[in-house]
Amino acid sequence: MTPTLPVLLTVDEAADLLRTTRHGIYAMIERHQLPGVTRIRRRVLFRAHDLLHWLDQKRAPLPKE
């Protein structure tokens, strides 16, 4: 069974998903490398669908046999 993600992810949840740190997430935000960033007052959230789509696009192609 695949766990479902919430529509919006926190910085900690995004860091867990991307297997990086909070500092790494904030650095990628500053460099405009992550999609789906939503700011609500001082809070930073990520649209899970956009982040997963971006991650899928970054996947390396499978080697041909």
C-alpha positions in Angstrom: 0.0 0.0 0.0 1.4 3.4 -1.0 1.0 6.1 1.6 -0.8 9.2 0.3 0.8 12.6 0.6 -1.0 15.7 1.7 -1.7 18.3 -1.0 0.8 20.7 0.6 4.1 19.6 2.1 6.1 21.3 4.8 9.8 22.0 4.4 10.5 19.0 6.6 8.2 16.7 4.6 9.8 18.0 1.3 13.3 17.4 2.8 12.3 13.8 3.7 10.8 13.2 0.3 14.0 14.5 -1.5 16.3 12.9 1.1 18.0 16.1 1.9 18.1 18.6 4.8 16.0 21.6 5.7 19.1 23.7 4.8 19.3 22.1 1.4 15.6 22.8 0.7 16.0 26.4 1.6 19.1 26.7 -0.6 17.1 25.2 -3.5 14.3 27.6 -2.9 16.7 30.5 -3.0 18.1 29.3 -6.3 14.6 28.8 -7.7 15.3 25.1 -8.3 12.1 23.7 -6.8 8.6 23.9 -8.3 5.4 24.3 -6.4 6.7 26.7 -3.7 3.8 28.4 -2.0 4.4 31.1 0.7 1.7 31.7 3.2 2.9 34.6 5.4 6.2 33.3 6.7 5.4 29.7 6.1 6.8 27.8 3.0 4.8 25.0 1.6 5.1 22.8 -1.5 2.4 21.5 -3.8 3.1 17.7 -3.6 1.9 17.1 -7.1 4.3 19.6 -8.6 7.2 18.4 -6.5 6.6 14.7 -7.5 6.2 15.6 -11.2 9.5 17.6 -11.0 11.2 14.6 -9.3 9.9 12.2 -12.0 11.3 14.5 -14.7 14.8 14.4 -13.0 14.9 10.6 -13.1 17.7 9.2 -15.2 16.6 7.0 -18.1 16.9 3.3 -17.7 19.9 1.8 -19.6 19.1 -0.2 -22.7 19.9 -3.9 -22.5 
